[in-house]
Amino acid sequence: MTVFLFLFPAASAFAQGGPPYYTNDPGTPGHLNWEINLGYMPFYYSDQSVSHTPDVDINFGIGDRIQLTYENAWLRVQNPSSRTAYGLGQSNPGVKWRFYDAGGSGLNISVFPQLFLNNPDDAVRRGITPATESFLLPFEFSKKIGPIDVDYEIGYQFVHKGPNGWLTGLVLGHDFTRKLEGDIEFYSQGTFHPSGAQPTIDVGGRYKIHSPVIFLFMAGRSLEPTRSNQSYFIGYFGIQLLLPPKSYKADSPEEEK
């Protein structure tokens, strides 16, 4: 069973990656600021479905360039041949460091090491989470090219008791209004031995309901024909909270138009 366990741009480094997308960006929340993402994430395959109900992604800024992260999800796993199973996903702690910063529209680069660890429950035995645990070492790049914001991520995954893997993702986005951002994402993850990949394409956006509250949405599918490990639908629907609210710009009259 394949279970996907996958931050919004900071004021100091603008980019388009992070929830609702799988590709991360170099942005961090800012000193002592919080970025909390709460989302429903469905994954549908030909013979099963996995949903994060919800996915919880908590980020805390230390200084202008460092972010502490913890992510986990309550999983719903459904197979036609067995009863629906529910359980806690793998814990995903990480630290992001933006070590190169050329400003909001310039080139920004970060490294974001993360762990994927099973919790002391019976989720592995019941087939909710994989028995393997892993360490992910990705790098994120962002730059604005004309009206387009470009975000790229590439990483290597070291897997304990399993094949090592890789991931890569590209997000292209544009701010259509002060409140609405639209994006397209190409993402893929896979293993080396045996060789395999799960390439996907999706479109989505962010809508600023109010300065500290943002609606997140995304929908897509695999670039390959649907089968047991290639999805015919993936999605993310949720909200992002930026705290404390006073750390972010208040809505201007132009934003209300």
Buried (B, 14 or more C-beta within 10 A) or exposed (E): BBBBBBBBBBBBBBBBBBBBBBBBBBBBBBBEBBBBBBBBBBBBBEEBBBBBEBBBBBBBBBEBBBBBBBBBBBBBBBBEEEEEBBBBBBBBBBBBBBEBBEEBEEBBBBBBBBBBBBBEEEBBEEBBBBEBBBBBEBBBBBBBEEEEBBBBBBBBBEBEEBBBBBBBBBBBBBBEEEBEBBBBBBBBBBBEEEEEBBBBBBEBBBBBEEBBEBBBBBBBBBBEEBEEBBBEBBBBBBBBBBBEEEBBEEBEEEBEE
